[in-house]
Amino acid sequence: MEYRVDILKEKLPSIRHDIYWNNPVTSCKKCSLCDNVISNYKDKPWFKFFCYQLVQNLENSAEFNSYNSHEVRERRCKSLMYWMYDKKKNNFKKKKKKKKKKGTNHET
């Protein structure tokens, strides 16, 4: 399986970006921003996970993009926007499925 992933990373830059955006957060300088958010979702695990990843991705993008051309920076910015949309969409789908399952359990 790992071999196939390596081939895909070489052939499809979008796969490489997906892996890059989804890296787990080990540490980031500004992750404390997520702890200082004023929101009802602040203490939800999914929010913290998303926020920490987003902050880390923004930090990394700022660092890496400083060496890239305008075209590459724009592509990476769009890629990050798609990543955020995908995270939001997938989280919403999971919540919707859980609600449906809970609803069917109450009916039986």
C-alpha positions, 0 to 999 in steps of 0.5 A: 500500500505504501508503494502505491501512495508513493507512486500517487504522490509522484504522479498527482501533486494534489495527493501530495497536497492532501497529505501535506494539509492533513498532517497531524499537529505536533506543535505550532507557534500560534496554536494558542489562537485556537484556545482563545477563540470566543465560540460555542464550539471552542471546547469541541474536539472536532473544532480544536482538531480543525483549528490546530490543523488550520493554524499549522497549515497557515504557518507552514504556508506562510513559510514555504510560500515565501520562496514560491512564485505568485502562481504557485502561492495562488494554487496552494491558497486554493488548495487550502481553501478546498481542504477547509471546505472538505473538512467542514463538509465531512464533519457535517456529514458525520454529524448528520449520520449520527443524528439519523442513527439516533433517530432510528434507534428511538423509533424502534 
